Amino acid sequence: MKATQLVWLRNDLRLDDNPALSLAQQQGAIEVVFIATPQQWQQHDESPAKQGLKAACLEDIGKQLAVRGIPFHQREVAYFSDVAAELVALCQQRELHAVWFNQETPLDERRRDLTVAESLAEAGIASHALDSDLIVSAPVLTQQGEPFKVFTPYYRRWLQLLQQTQRQPFPMPTAQSDAFEFDYQKPDWAGDFRDDLWPSVEEEVLTKLHRFCEKRLKAYPERRDYPAEPATSTLSPYMAIGRIGPRRLLASIQYHCGAQGMEWQGNDWLRELAWRDFYRQLLLHFPRLSMEKPFKPETDNVIWQQDEAGFQAWCDGKTGFPIVDAAMRQLRQTGWMHNRLRMIAASFLTKLLLIDWRRGEQFFMQQLIDGEFAANNGGWQWSASTGCDAAPYFRVFNPTRQSERFDPEGEFIRRFVPELSSLKGKQIHDPSPEIRQNLGYPEPVIDYKLARQLAIDAFARLKTN
Ligand SMILES: Cc1cc2nc3c(=O)[nH]c(=O)nc-3n(C[C@H](O)[C@H](O)[C@H](O)COP(=O)(O)OP(=O)(O)OC[C@H]3O[C@@H](n4cnc5c(N)ncnc54)[C@H](O)[C@@H]3O)c2cc1C
């Protein structure tokens, strides 16, 4: 009889297109484990909303496995460092001789996995570490074998490799015995999230993917920057916890591009997914990114402001800049923020308030339902001009111009800043002092022109020092 295999789920909370599940089952019967590490997650600033969604997804996974007669163990320890002992104990108790998992790219996760592999080996248990959730998991390197530091050439090479190494999604695991009841108890670490906005059932998430590709892929390049419109996929909360596999994403793009007479290779949404791969693989090459360090070492010398009142106004969505405030309130109310707004809000904090990007990065992680270290760190360092292929330091978003351009009718602002909902026309982007006073909306916390110059000077000093 073939030995039973253990599949260790981590940041790949799905049955569809899951290599570890699929390949392990080819070896024999499987059991599945998820080990919660709430204290570690707290140290990583993971938000209650993200934990809530994760727990709801685990409930769905447990049900799906039970229908297939596959045992699902849920365990809890405090930190990553406690995981190895828990896994070894489970394997010994259940007489399991091999553990399968899909790798991750952040440093703490990789360190955890090395310790786990060592402990398993010492206990005579095999471990199978498979590729991480990247669309192109082969190394994407320059001709000299170096990592790319700029996105566009990375993307060109990425696309070449993608066309050479196409793979189909892995099938869902098959039933291996009679179905049984799944007994679910909501864990203490599960926070609240807006389940009216974010479905957790795998089938619904896959339907959301297909519907997006069917209805919105074509208009995505033109409409993706307008936050009032449902033009982007809003799939990031699922991508962040591995609820959708990379081959499934690709297959969906290829299918729907084909059906709509478009070339999948040049697809703009696919390019966005390449950014996700880009930031994830950077963590493998540049460990300092996982140590609160900027990609450009010289930018560690920027003298950031200790402006507590400014920081609080930003967090609360009370900066007096309507588009920034609408963005921050969207984040607080839904756990999610539109990409254009993330750039505006991050540029506001780091350039106009000149507050350390790490404070913004941390606040976003604590709030976002899609908080993901690589993308969040990449986005913040891009905005603060400290990162790999970042915005040039003299590029400071003018929040009012951005607002006029990307929310021309003020529709998005009205949705999230109800104080201003009665305003007609352009005045919503920058109401007069009288209107602000009448509507109880704050004065701007900074003078844009002055603040912009101070930021440019602070960065320019680095060049001359
Ligand atoms: C300051 C800042 C912080 C950010 N923090 C996060 C974060 O914590 N988690 C996160 O997933 N994204 C983050 N992003 C990237 C981006 O804003 C979100 O991925 C996107 O808004 C999610 O919405 P969507 O799913 O509708 O995206 P779509 O436009 O539909 O894009 C599809 C998917 O591609 C990926 N993606 C898109 N843009 C980017 C990007 N610039 N970088 C990396 N991946 C991308 C995401 O997985 C996204 O779900 C951040 C960007 C900035 C500027």
The ligand as an SDF file (V2000), in Angstrom:
LIG
                    3D

 53 58  0  0  0  0  0  0  0  0999 V2000
    1.5080   51.9980   -1.9540 C   0  0  0  0  0  0  0  0  0  0  0  0
    0.9890   50.7260   -2.5690 C   0  0  0  0  0  0  0  0  0  0  0  0
    0.7190   49.6330   -1.7680 C   0  0  0  0  0  0  0  0  0  0  0  0
    0.2420   48.4420   -2.3350 C   0  0  0  0  0  0  0  0  0  0  0  0
   -0.0120   47.3690   -1.5100 N   0  0  0  0  0  0  0  0  0  0  0  0
   -0.4370   46.1880   -2.0510 C   0  0  0  0  0  0  0  0  0  0  0  0
   -0.6730   45.0580   -1.2290 C   0  0  0  0  0  0  0  0  0  0  0  0
   -0.4590   45.0680   -0.0150 O   0  0  0  0  0  0  0  0  0  0  0  0
   -1.1680   43.9340   -1.8290 N   0  0  0  0  0  0  0  0  0  0  0  0
   -1.3940   43.8590   -3.1760 C   0  0  0  0  0  0  0  0  0  0  0  0
   -1.8380   42.8230   -3.6690 O   0  0  0  0  0  0  0  0  0  0  0  0
   -1.1470   44.9160   -3.9650 N   0  0  0  0  0  0  0  0  0  0  0  0
   -0.6800   46.0760   -3.4550 C   0  0  0  0  0  0  0  0  0  0  0  0
   -0.4580   47.1480   -4.2810 N   0  0  0  0  0  0  0  0  0  0  0  0
   -0.6030   46.9910   -5.7450 C   0  0  0  0  0  0  0  0  0  0  0  0
   -1.9940   47.3310   -6.3120 C   0  0  0  0  0  0  0  0  0  0  0  0
   -2.4240   48.5700   -5.8550 O   0  0  0  0  0  0  0  0  0  0  0  0
   -3.0490   46.2800   -5.9790 C   0  0  0  0  0  0  0  0  0  0  0  0
   -2.5750   44.9940   -6.3110 O   0  0  0  0  0  0  0  0  0  0  0  0
   -4.3420   46.5150   -6.7720 C   0  0  0  0  0  0  0  0  0  0  0  0
   -4.8700   47.7830   -6.4850 O   0  0  0  0  0  0  0  0  0  0  0  0
   -5.3530   45.4600   -6.4220 C   0  0  0  0  0  0  0  0  0  0  0  0
   -6.5620   45.6790   -7.0690 O   0  0  0  0  0  0  0  0  0  0  0  0
   -7.0990   44.6910   -8.1850 P   0  0  0  0  0  0  0  0  0  0  0  0
   -7.0610   43.2930   -7.6770 O   0  0  0  0  0  0  0  0  0  0  0  0
   -8.3980   45.2280   -8.6480 O   0  0  0  0  0  0  0  0  0  0  0  0
   -5.9680   44.8590   -9.2860 O   0  0  0  0  0  0  0  0  0  0  0  0
   -5.9740   44.5420  -10.8530 P   0  0  0  0  0  0  0  0  0  0  0  0
   -5.7150   45.8260  -11.5640 O   0  0  0  0  0  0  0  0  0  0  0  0
   -7.1350   43.7560  -11.2640 O   0  0  0  0  0  0  0  0  0  0  0  0
   -4.6400   43.6720  -10.9950 O   0  0  0  0  0  0  0  0  0  0  0  0
   -4.6490   42.2510  -10.8970 C   0  0  0  0  0  0  0  0  0  0  0  0
   -3.6900   41.7620   -9.8690 C   0  0  0  0  0  0  0  0  0  0  0  0
   -2.3610   42.0710  -10.2280 O   0  0  0  0  0  0  0  0  0  0  0  0
   -1.5910   42.3230   -9.0650 C   0  0  0  0  0  0  0  0  0  0  0  0
   -1.1160   43.7110   -9.1520 N   0  0  0  0  0  0  0  0  0  0  0  0
   -1.7110   44.7350   -9.7740 C   0  0  0  0  0  0  0  0  0  0  0  0
   -0.9550   45.8460   -9.6790 N   0  0  0  0  0  0  0  0  0  0  0  0
    0.1300   45.5080   -8.9670 C   0  0  0  0  0  0  0  0  0  0  0  0
    1.2770   46.2160   -8.5330 C   0  0  0  0  0  0  0  0  0  0  0  0
    1.4790   47.4980   -8.8210 N   0  0  0  0  0  0  0  0  0  0  0  0
    2.1960   45.5500   -7.8050 N   0  0  0  0  0  0  0  0  0  0  0  0
    2.0420   44.2470   -7.5050 C   0  0  0  0  0  0  0  0  0  0  0  0
    0.9720   43.5230   -7.8820 N   0  0  0  0  0  0  0  0  0  0  0  0
    0.0370   44.1500   -8.6180 C   0  0  0  0  0  0  0  0  0  0  0  0
   -2.5070   42.1330   -7.8730 C   0  0  0  0  0  0  0  0  0  0  0  0
   -2.3550   40.8140   -7.3900 O   0  0  0  0  0  0  0  0  0  0  0  0
   -3.8720   42.3530   -8.4820 C   0  0  0  0  0  0  0  0  0  0  0  0
   -4.8990   41.6990   -7.7820 O   0  0  0  0  0  0  0  0  0  0  0  0
    0.0360   48.3590   -3.7310 C   0  0  0  0  0  0  0  0  0  0  0  0
    0.3080   49.4790   -4.5310 C   0  0  0  0  0  0  0  0  0  0  0  0
    0.7820   50.6420   -3.9570 C   0  0  0  0  0  0  0  0  0  0  0  0
    1.0690   51.8280   -4.8470 C   0  0  0  0  0  0  0  0  0  0  0  0
  1  2  1  0
  2  3  1  0
  2 52  2  0
  3  4  2  0
  4  5  1  0
  4 50  1  0
  5  6  2  0
  6  7  1  0
  6 13  1  0
  7  8  2  0
  7  9  1  0
  9 10  1  0
 10 11  2  0
 10 12  1  0
 12 13  2  0
 13 14  1  0
 14 15  1  0
 14 50  1  0
 15 16  1  0
 16 17  1  0
 16 18  1  0
 18 19  1  0
 18 20  1  0
 20 21  1  0
 20 22  1  0
 22 23  1  0
 23 24  1  0
 24 25  2  0
 24 26  1  0
 24 27  1  0
 27 28  1  0
 28 29  2  0
 28 30  1  0
 28 31  1  0
 31 32  1  0
 32 33  1  0
 33 34  1  0
 33 48  1  0
 34 35  1  0
 35 36  1  0
 35 46  1  0
 36 37  1  0
 36 45  1  0
 37 38  2  0
 38 39  1  0
 39 40  1  0
 39 45  2  0
 40 41  1  0
 40 42  2  0
 42 43  1  0
 43 44  2  0
 44 45  1  0
 46 47  1  0
 46 48  1  0
 48 49  1  0
 50 51  2  0
 51 52  1  0
 52 53  1  0
M  END
$$$$
